[in-house]
Amino acid sequence: MDMFIACLFSDKFCCLPLAHVLNRKIIVLHGGLFSRDGVTLSDIKSIPRFCQPPKRGILCYGCLLDLLWSDPQDSPRRSRSTRGESIIFFGEDVTESFLRDNNLD
């Protein structure tokens, strides 16, 4: 029964939104930003939902992993996270660049 409940929660978790833009200016993300520059709101919108993210794979799945697991850090740029090999930390400069590139506040 416990495994059944865990699977139900896991299935429903996949239905949650990954991101939402408020008033065309503010973005609310499930997790963090991306391991590469140049990710757009269109890229985020094209990420397949309703699936479990793979550990590795094509770019859109890489963006999915970043959205779910990346974390902010006090230092600039990006660095590897201590939480896993595919997880990154990102600095304020990465946030500012993403917001500027996507016309967000």
N, C-alpha and C positions, 0 to 999 in steps of 0.2 A: 504494500500500500504506500509506503514512504517513497519508493522509487516512482510509482505512478504519479504521485503529487509533484515530485521533483520534475518529472517530464512535462506535466501540465504547465508548471511555472516556466520552464524553459521554452516551451512552445509559445506561450503568451508573451514572454520577454521579446521574442522575435517580431512581435507585432507593434512594439512601441516605436514611436518616431525616433529617427536618428538625429534630426535637427529641425529647427523651426525658425523662420525669420519673422520678426515682429516689426510692423510698420516699415518694412523694406529697409531697415537700418540696423537692427539688433539681431544677432544670431544666438540661439540657444542650442548648444550641442549636448549630445548624450555624454560624451567624454571629452576628448581633446582634439588637437590639430594634427597636422599630417607630417609624414616623414620626408616629404619633398615639397618644394615650392610649386606654385602654379595651379593648385587645386581650386576649382571654381564651384560656385553654387550649383551649376549644372552637373558637375561631376558628382556632387553629393546626392543630388536628386536622382541620378542614374544608378546609384548603388542598389543592388537587389535587396529587397527586404524579405521578411518572412522566411529566412533561412539561417542556419547556423553558420557563423563565419569560419572559413577554413583557416588552418594555421599558416599556410602560404598560398600564393597563387597570383592570378592576374591582377592588374592594377586596381580595378574597382574593389576587389576584395581586400587589397592592401589598404585602400582608403577606409574600408569598413573596419578593419582591425585598428587602424589609427584612431578613428572616431570612438571606438569602444574602449581603448586601453591607454592611449597616450596621456601624459600628465605634464602640467606646467612645472617649470623650474625657475629659480631666481637668476641663474646665469644665462647669458645670451646664447643664441643658436640652438642647435639640437644635440642631444647626446643619447647614448643607449641607456635604457632604464635598467634598474637592478631587478625589475619584475619579470624579465624575460627577454629573449633575443630579438623578438619582433616588435618590442614595445619601445617607444622613445619618450624622452623628456623634451620639451620645447620651451624656449625663452620668450620674453616679452616682445623681442624684435620679430620673432616668427608670428606672433599674434598680430602685431601692428601691420606686418606685411600682408597677411591673409585678409585682414579687414580692409586695408587700402585697396588691394587688388580686386576685392569683391564689392567695393563701394559701400561698406558697412561702417558703423560707428563702433 
